[in-house]
Amino acid sequence: MGLSKEIFTHMAIYSFASMLGRLISFVMLPFYAAIFRAEGYGVIALIDATLGVLSIMFASGFHVAILSIYHQESDGKKGRVISTAIRLVWGGGLAAIVIPMMFSAQLSRMLLGGEQYSVCFLLALINFLIDVGGQSASTSMIIKQQSILYSGVNLVKLVVGLTLNIWLVLILEVGIIGVFITSLITTLVGSGAFLFAAIKEHGIGYDKEVAKKLLRFQLPLIPGELVSFLSRQAEVYLIRFVMDVRAVGVLEMAYKFPPLLNLFISFPFTLAWRTKAFEIAEQHQQAPRIIAQMFTKYFFAMVFAGVVLAVSMEDLLKIVTPPEFWEAARIARIEIVTTIMAGVNSLLAFGLLYRKRTDIISAVKIAMAIVKFPLAFLMIVRFHLAGAAYSALIVEAMAICAFLHQSQKHYRIDYEYPKLIVISSYGLLIYVLIVNGAVLQLFDMASLRELMTELVTGVVGLAPLGGEESGKLLNRVLNKQDSVISLIISICSSSMSLIAVPLLARGIQIAKERRIAIGST
């Protein structure tokens, strides 16, 4: 199997569970939006942002540290890398949650205006500890490219999580606390499976020398990751105090969609590719060229998915959320570009990771954070919710320049810049044509509405509902039919247009090869 085929096969397997999970989340989104409203989403966002500080310290760089150290250790000590990392993460995580647990009531009162959410903080802290332990253990499956087993565990988590959310939130109506109870139980299931598999294979041994190597890799990353995260999350608190909790809920809804790019493209690609990249860099003379080619393929996948998501954003929100969330569309579109840039940065930093110059990564992130906080404050005051998204976009663009410059000095990669420019320009063109309505005007909306009405009426008529319930369901669907039609057209048009890029490139390549062959004869 070729390298590209191998990587994208594993990527597809990794993303399957995430894709299914996100699909189910969208099915449930109208129910959650109606129950929690914007204020409820704001509460969840503020708790997640607060605990994100701990996740940065124990989860963000440790995954990469394990991969890097594992590939450089002798065969006899590779297993100790996994077991030592698990013990380090569990020990550090346990120490880190003690004080926040003691002051959960004060945190709830300070951030959310009352102590009624202190139990949610406690549940979230316990969930954090179990989750980071499970993440470190799951690295064993990633290194061995056990993508099917890894995704199987996540599918089990998905089923458990969906069942509990329906039972606790929709049936028992326990409120926001049901979300945190569900998260804790699903994390227990997933982390338990990862830990069992890792300990069974590698034991629970501890190696001081390996621990020192892991910490030397990880510790320089923490200041940069922490400051970067705080500057990014500062906008949540700025929105909270400059505007209100409802505005935080709208921002959270806007930020709910762009991470789809990470779930479906960036995260699965990283799982499949990063361990292989370290391996290739150690053994292959053509590694810089191979890494550059893989970067181009990754970039195309991110731009492709980003354009499809961006042109669908407004219609998606109108279909699945109440009107109070619809203003999130333009913020989400800006964040989609920022997410693509962040994914690019994660790959551009490869040279620094490979040479273990995590101190430079940290320095770049600290410098960007210093710029980010005052910029975010000024832009939020001026542009409100959109200001938060614009400030993140500007800072991520600056980070690309910094990471590219620094990483190339330590491990030069000849990126395929002409191809990257063509991909970006073509993606932007397709986005502008569809969002401005140029494509939609080619269709006869009256005929499409009539066709959809007949189709929906027939489908609803087959449902085992009473006459009154069938009528309510039919009215709800038909009230949103313009958005549904527009969504279908946008997705199909953008997908077909972008699929033409690799086909065209392949055609040009074949024609070029034929000309060379004819010339040689």
QUIDA-V431522 format. One line per field, one symbol per residue. ss: DSSP state (H for helix, E for strand, L for the rest). phi: phi as a letter, one per 30 degrees, with the letter a starting at -180 (. if undefined). psi: psi as a letter, one per 30 degrees, with the letter a starting at -180 (. if undefined). A space follows every 10 residues. Layout:
ss = ???
phi = ???
psi = ???
//
This chain:
ss = LLHHHHHHHH HHHHHHHHHH HHHHHHHHHH HHHHHHHHHH HHHHHHHHHH HHHHHHHHHH LHHHHHHHHH HHLLLLLHHH HHHHHHHHHH HHHHHHHHHH HHLHHHHHHH HHLLHHHHHH HHHHHHHHHH HHHHHHHHHH HHHLLLHHHH HHHHHHHHHH HHHHHHHHHH HLLLLLHHHH HHHHHHHHHH HHHHHHHHHH HHLLLLLHHH HHHHHHHHHH HHHHHHHHHH HHHHHHHHHH HHLLHHHHHH HHHHHHHHHH HHHHHHHHHH HHHHHHHHHH HHHLLLHHHH HHHHHHHHHH HHHHHHHHHH HHHHHHHHHH LLHHHLLHHH HHHHHHHHHH HHHHHHHHLH HHHHLLLHHH HHHHHHHHHH HHHHHHHHHH HHHLHHHHHH HHHHHHHHHH HHHHHHHHHH LLLLLLHHHH HHHHHHHHHH HHHHHLLLLH HHLLHHHHHH HHHHHHHHHH HHLLLLHHHH HHHHHHHHHL HHHHHHHHHH HHHHHHHHHH HHHHHHHHHH HHHHHHHHHH L
phi = .ddddddddd dddddddddd ddddddddee ddddddhddd dddddddddd ddeddddcce cdededddde dcddedcedd dddddddddd ddddddcdde ddcddddddd dciaddcddd dddddddeed ddddddddee ddddhdddde ddddddeddd dddddddddd ddhdjdeddd ddeddddedd dddddedddd dcibdbbddd eddddddded ddeddddddd dddeddddde cdcadddddd ddddddcede dddccddddd edcddddddd ddccdceedd dddddddddd dddedddedd dceddedddc bdedcddded dddddddddd ddddddddde eddddicddd eddddddddd dddddddddd ddchdddddd ddddddddde dddddddddc adbdddeedd dddddddddd ddddddiddd ddcddddddd ddeddddddd ddddbdeddd dddddddddc dddddddddd dddddddddd dddddddddd dddddddddd d
psi = kleeeeefee eeeefeeeee eeeeeeefee eeeeefaeee eeeeeeeeee ffeeeeefee feeeeeeeee fflleffeef eeeeeeeeee eeeeeffeee efgeeeeeee egglgfgeee eeeeeeeeee eeeeeeeffe eeeghieeee eeeeeeeeee eeeeeeeeee efhfaefeee eeeeeeeeee eeeeeeeeee efaglkjeee eeeeeeeeef feeeeeeeee eefeeeeeee fecleeeeee eeeeffeefe eeefdeeeee eeeeeeeeee fefkfgeeee eeeeeeeeee eeeeeeeeee ffeeeeefef llffffffee eeeefeeeee eeeeeeefge eeeeghhfee eeeeeeeeee eeeeeeeeee eegbefeeee eeeeeeeeee eeeeeeefff jkkikieeee eeeeeeeeee eeeeefgeee ffljeeeeee eeeeeeeeee ffkilleeee eeeeeeeffg eeeeeeeeee eeeeeeeeff eeeeeeeeee eeeeeeeeef .
//
